[in-house]
Amino acid sequence: MNKFRAFRVHADANAYRAGIEELTLDDLSPGEVVIEAFYSSVNFKDALAGTGRGKILRRSPLVGGIDVSGQIISSTDARFQAGD
């Protein structure tokens, strides 16, 4: 299986924790859009999710990083096609 690094946020009853983790596609939730990232960053909302401030984390674990540039590899969402 191909592995990749991702900014992942975990939350439980005790704490929030975030960091770079090595994942596979099997670690992702159904319905994800898989992007080959050319450039990415951790923005303000990602940082809020990672620290638990702002109460914006709706599910856990979450792969953060909404600021990304790249090409879609696969998608189960009809709005996005491979190659976009």
KAMO-V545956 format. One line per field, one symbol per residue. psi: psi as a letter, one per 20 degrees, with the letter a starting at -180 (. if undefined). burial: b if it has 24 or more other C-alpha atoms within 12 Angstrom, else e. A space follows every 10 residues. Layout:
# KAMO-V545956
psi: ???
burial: ???
This chain:
# KAMO-V545956
psi: qpqrqqoppq pahhrqqqap qprrhiiqqq jqpppophqr roaghggggh iiqiliohqp rporminqpb ppgqqjpiip qpi.
burial: eeeeebbbbb eeeeebbbee eeeeeeeeee eebbbeeeee ebeeebbebb ebeeeebeee bbbbbeeeee eeeeeeeeee eeee
